[in-house]
């Protein structure tokens, strides 16, 4: 067997071993905390939580909530992605625009998300509220990564593109897109995870029954049923959603870089 293949196999075995150790430590820590708190209704043990999670998944109604949260989050992420790439490219090629747009991006980055949520609770509890919250978090990430990608292009190449026409198909598809793709991809990978977390958080805080996502279910437990084991089950379900999304993003990135 080729020595490089042996090294790769050994690396995968080690990584799998470390992952298993990490899972065991995580479960052990959960069990220790559960025993130390000694309140099964407030902090149930891990395996009881897993059984409750299985019951929730078998019930079937949770899947509508998962799709609701994912749909709202992805809608906000898509809008953030489109506008982030457009404005990032404009800022990269038009320096005055970058300077003028800086206060807006800084505001998006600095303003506390909780403050925006409180304002939206006061004025509106519509779908638009959730999208705004996701947009305020994800847009700056996509925008700044796109801007970094444009700035990474050699200045001599940019001068050549200006002579030939920046907006010609050859310039866009053979230079600009291949150069910024790794930057935009990294921003999108971060944005998807953060966007979904923020969307679920906004559901918990807004508590509108118009959209019954995972966050709303957590809000309902906290405010109505007080069956706290369900909260941990929803957290586990959310964890697996993130895990699946990470795997999808990993294989997409792998395919893009391969081709």
C-alpha positions as CSV (number, residue, x, y, z in Angstrom):
1,X,0.0,0.0,0.0
2,X,1.2,3.5,-0.8
3,X,2.8,5.3,2.2
4,X,0.7,8.3,1.6
5,X,-2.5,6.2,1.7
6,X,-1.3,4.6,5.0
7,X,-0.7,8.0,6.5
8,X,-4.1,9.2,5.4
9,X,-5.8,6.1,6.9
10,X,-3.9,6.5,10.2
11,X,-4.9,10.1,10.3
12,X,-8.6,9.2,9.9
13,X,-8.4,6.5,12.6
14,X,-6.8,9.0,15.0
15,X,-9.4,11.6,14.2
16,X,-12.2,9.1,14.7
17,X,-10.7,8.0,18.0
18,X,-10.4,11.6,19.3
19,X,-14.0,12.2,18.2
20,X,-15.2,9.2,20.2
21,X,-13.2,10.4,23.3
22,X,-14.8,13.8,22.9
23,X,-18.3,12.3,22.8
24,X,-17.6,10.2,25.9
25,X,-16.3,13.2,27.8
26,X,-19.4,15.3,26.7
27,X,-21.8,12.6,28.0
28,X,-19.8,12.1,31.2
29,X,-19.9,15.8,31.9
30,X,-23.6,15.9,31.2
31,X,-24.2,13.0,33.7
32,X,-22.0,14.6,36.3
33,X,-23.9,17.9,36.1
34,X,-27.2,16.1,36.3
35,X,-26.1,14.2,39.4
36,X,-24.7,17.3,41.1
37,X,-27.8,19.4,40.4
38,X,-30.0,16.4,41.5
39,X,-33.2,17.8,40.0
40,X,-34.3,15.5,37.2
41,X,-37.1,17.8,36.1
42,X,-34.7,20.7,35.8
43,X,-31.5,18.9,34.5
44,X,-32.4,15.3,33.4
45,X,-29.7,12.8,32.7
46,X,-28.4,12.4,29.2
47,X,-30.0,9.0,28.4
48,X,-33.4,10.1,29.6
49,X,-33.1,13.1,27.4
50,X,-32.2,10.9,24.4
51,X,-35.3,8.7,25.1
52,X,-37.5,11.8,25.3
53,X,-35.9,13.1,22.0
54,X,-36.7,9.8,20.3
55,X,-40.3,10.1,21.5
56,X,-40.6,13.7,20.1
57,X,-39.1,12.6,16.7
58,X,-41.6,9.6,16.5
59,X,-44.5,12.0,17.2
60,X,-43.9,13.6,13.8
61,X,-45.1,17.2,14.5
62,X,-41.6,18.3,15.2
63,X,-40.7,18.1,11.5
64,X,-43.0,20.9,10.6
65,X,-41.3,23.1,13.2
66,X,-37.8,22.1,11.9
67,X,-38.8,23.0,8.4
68,X,-40.3,26.3,9.6
69,X,-37.1,27.4,11.4
70,X,-34.9,26.2,8.5
71,X,-37.1,27.9,5.9
72,X,-37.2,31.3,7.7
73,X,-33.4,31.1,8.4
74,X,-32.5,30.1,4.8
75,X,-34.7,32.9,3.4
76,X,-32.8,35.5,5.5
77,X,-29.5,33.9,4.6
78,X,-30.3,33.9,0.8
79,X,-31.2,37.6,1.0
80,X,-28.1,38.3,3.0
81,X,-25.9,36.3,0.5
82,X,-27.3,38.1,-2.6
83,X,-27.0,41.6,-1.1
84,X,-23.7,40.9,0.6
85,X,-22.0,39.7,-2.6
86,X,-23.4,42.6,-4.6
87,X,-22.4,45.3,-2.1
88,X,-19.1,43.6,-1.4
89,X,-18.2,43.6,-5.1
90,X,-19.2,47.2,-5.5
91,X,-17.2,48.2,-2.4
92,X,-14.2,46.3,-3.7
93,X,-14.1,48.1,-7.0
94,X,-15.5,51.5,-6.0
95,X,-13.4,52.8,-3.0
96,X,-15.7,55.9,-2.3
97,X,-18.7,53.5,-1.9
98,X,-16.7,51.3,0.5
99,X,-16.0,54.3,2.7
100,X,-19.6,55.6,2.6
101,X,-21.0,52.1,3.3
102,X,-18.6,51.5,6.3
103,X,-20.9,53.2,8.9
104,X,-23.8,50.9,7.9
105,X,-21.7,47.7,8.2
106,X,-20.3,48.9,11.5
107,X,-23.8,49.6,12.8
108,X,-24.9,46.1,11.7
109,X,-21.9,44.5,13.5
110,X,-22.1,46.6,16.7
111,X,-25.8,46.9,17.4
112,X,-26.9,44.3,20.0
113,X,-29.2,41.7,18.5
114,X,-31.4,41.7,21.6
115,X,-32.1,45.4,21.2
116,X,-33.3,44.8,17.6
117,X,-35.5,41.9,18.8
118,X,-37.1,44.1,21.5
119,X,-37.9,46.8,18.9
120,X,-39.4,44.2,16.5
121,X,-41.5,42.8,19.4
122,X,-42.9,46.3,20.0
123,X,-43.6,47.1,16.3
124,X,-44.1,43.7,14.6
125,X,-44.1,40.0,15.1
126,X,-44.3,39.1,11.4
127,X,-42.1,36.9,9.2
128,X,-40.3,40.1,8.2
129,X,-39.0,40.5,11.8
130,X,-37.2,37.1,11.8
131,X,-35.7,37.9,8.3
132,X,-34.4,41.3,9.5
133,X,-32.7,39.7,12.6
134,X,-31.0,37.0,10.4
135,X,-30.0,39.6,7.8
136,X,-28.4,41.9,10.5
137,X,-26.2,39.1,11.6
138,X,-25.3,37.3,8.3
139,X,-25.1,40.2,5.9
140,X,-21.9,41.8,7.4
141,X,-20.2,38.3,7.3
142,X,-20.9,37.8,3.6
143,X,-20.2,41.4,2.7
144,X,-16.8,41.5,4.5
145,X,-15.7,38.1,3.1
146,X,-16.7,39.2,-0.4
147,X,-14.7,42.5,0.0
148,X,-11.7,40.5,1.2
149,X,-11.9,38.3,-1.9
150,X,-12.0,41.4,-4.2
151,X,-9.0,42.9,-2.3
152,X,-7.1,39.7,-2.7
153,X,-7.0,40.1,-6.5
154,X,-3.7,41.5,-7.7
155,X,-3.9,45.2,-8.5
156,X,-2.3,44.7,-11.9
157,X,-5.1,42.2,-12.7
158,X,-7.7,44.7,-11.6
159,X,-6.1,47.4,-13.9
160,X,-6.2,44.9,-16.8
161,X,-9.9,44.1,-16.0
162,X,-10.7,47.8,-16.0
163,X,-9.2,48.1,-19.5
164,X,-11.0,45.1,-20.8
165,X,-14.2,45.8,-18.9
166,X,-14.8,44.5,-15.4
167,X,-18.4,43.6,-16.1
168,X,-17.7,41.5,-19.2
169,X,-18.5,37.8,-18.9
170,X,-14.8,36.7,-19.2
171,X,-13.8,39.0,-16.3
172,X,-16.6,37.9,-14.1
173,X,-16.5,34.1,-14.7
174,X,-12.8,33.6,-15.2
175,X,-11.3,36.0,-12.7
176,X,-13.7,37.5,-10.2
177,X,-15.9,34.6,-9.3
178,X,-13.0,32.0,-9.0
179,X,-11.1,34.4,-6.8
180,X,-13.8,35.4,-4.4
181,X,-15.5,32.0,-4.2
182,X,-13.3,30.6,-1.3
183,X,-13.9,33.8,0.7
184,X,-17.7,33.9,0.0
185,X,-17.9,30.2,0.7
186,X,-16.2,30.6,4.1
187,X,-18.6,33.5,4.9
188,X,-21.6,31.5,3.8
189,X,-20.6,28.5,5.9
190,X,-20.3,30.7,9.0
191,X,-23.5,32.6,8.1
192,X,-25.7,29.5,7.8
193,X,-24.8,28.2,11.3
194,X,-25.0,31.7,12.9
195,X,-28.2,32.6,11.0
196,X,-30.1,29.5,12.2
197,X,-29.0,30.0,15.8
198,X,-30.1,33.7,15.7
199,X,-33.4,32.7,14.0
200,X,-34.2,30.2,16.8
201,X,-33.2,32.7,19.5
202,X,-35.5,35.3,17.9
203,X,-38.4,32.8,18.0
204,X,-37.8,32.2,21.7
205,X,-37.7,35.9,22.5
206,X,-40.5,37.0,20.2
207,X,-42.8,34.1,21.1
208,X,-45.2,34.6,18.2
209,X,-47.4,31.6,17.4
210,X,-47.7,32.7,13.8
211,X,-44.6,30.6,13.0
212,X,-44.2,27.5,15.2
213,X,-40.5,26.8,14.7
214,X,-38.2,25.1,17.2
215,X,-37.6,28.3,19.0
216,X,-41.3,28.8,19.5
217,X,-41.6,25.2,21.0
218,X,-38.8,26.2,23.5
219,X,-40.6,29.4,24.3
220,X,-43.8,27.4,24.9
221,X,-42.1,25.0,27.3
222,X,-40.5,27.9,29.2
223,X,-43.7,30.0,29.4
224,X,-46.5,27.4,29.4
225,X,-45.8,23.7,30.0
226,X,-42.6,23.9,32.2
227,X,-41.6,20.4,30.9
228,X,-37.9,21.3,30.9
229,X,-36.7,18.0,29.5
230,X,-38.3,19.0,26.2
231,X,-36.0,22.0,26.0
232,X,-32.9,19.7,26.2
233,X,-34.5,17.4,23.6
234,X,-35.1,20.4,21.3
235,X,-31.4,21.4,21.9
236,X,-30.3,17.9,20.8
237,X,-32.5,18.0,17.7
238,X,-31.0,21.5,16.8
239,X,-27.5,20.1,17.4
240,X,-28.2,17.3,14.9
241,X,-29.6,19.8,12.4
242,X,-26.4,21.8,12.6
243,X,-24.4,18.6,12.2
244,X,-26.2,17.7,9.0
245,X,-25.9,21.2,7.7
246,X,-22.1,21.2,8.4
247,X,-21.7,17.9,6.6
248,X,-23.7,19.2,3.6
249,X,-21.5,22.4,3.5
250,X,-18.4,20.3,3.9
251,X,-19.2,18.1,0.9
252,X,-20.3,21.1,-1.2
253,X,-17.0,22.9,-0.5
254,X,-15.0,19.8,-1.2
255,X,-16.8,19.4,-4.5
256,X,-16.3,23.1,-5.5
257,X,-12.5,23.0,-4.6
258,X,-12.1,19.7,-6.4
259,X,-13.6,21.1,-9.6
